[in-house]
Amino acid sequence: LLLLLLPGAGEIIGGPEAQSHSRPYMAFVSRGIRRNRGSRCGGFLIREGVVVTAAHCDYNLP
């Protein structure tokens, strides 16, 4: 319960740092970062121009 009150971190804690270009199938998805609204998430490239990510990454969803 206490963890819900802490501010969110911008990175994965305890994971190893990946080298640039070592994961060519991963994408960084950033949308509308203004006035604490928006999202920053990871995504998975399934083909050129198509990235799958989690639904919570789109703050406009109901």
N, C-alpha and C positions, 0 to 999 in steps of 0.2 A: 504494500500500500504506500509506503514511503517513496518508492521509486516513481510512482505516478506524479508526485509533487516536484520532482527534480526537473530542471530544464533539459530538453532533448540534446543529445550529442549529434554532431555532424559526421561521425564516422563509426565504423564497427570497432568495438573495444576488444582487444586481445587477439585480433586476427593479424596475420602477417601482411606486411606492405607489399603490394604487387608492383612489379617494374612496369614502366610505361610500355604499352603495346604487347605485353605478355599474354593478354586475354583478348584476342581480336573479336570474340563473339559477345563481349560485354559492352554496354553503352551507359553513359551518364545522362540521365533525363532531368532537365531543369525547366520549370515552368513558372512564370509570373512571380518572381521573388521580389515583392514590394510590401512594405508595411506589415511584415510578419505573415503575409499570405503567399502561398505558393508551395512548391514542392521540389525536392531534390531526391531523386531515387536512382537505383540501378535498373538496368533493363537487359534483356537477352536478345541479341540479333538473330532472327530466324531466317531472314533473307535480306537482300539489299533493300534498304529503305523501310523495313518493317521491324519494329522493336516491341517485345512483349514486356510489360511491367505490371506491378501490383495495382489494384484498383485504388488503394489509399493514396497513391501518388498523384491522382487528379483531384484537387480540392474542390472542383466544381460538381463532382458527383453527389447525389443526395445521400 
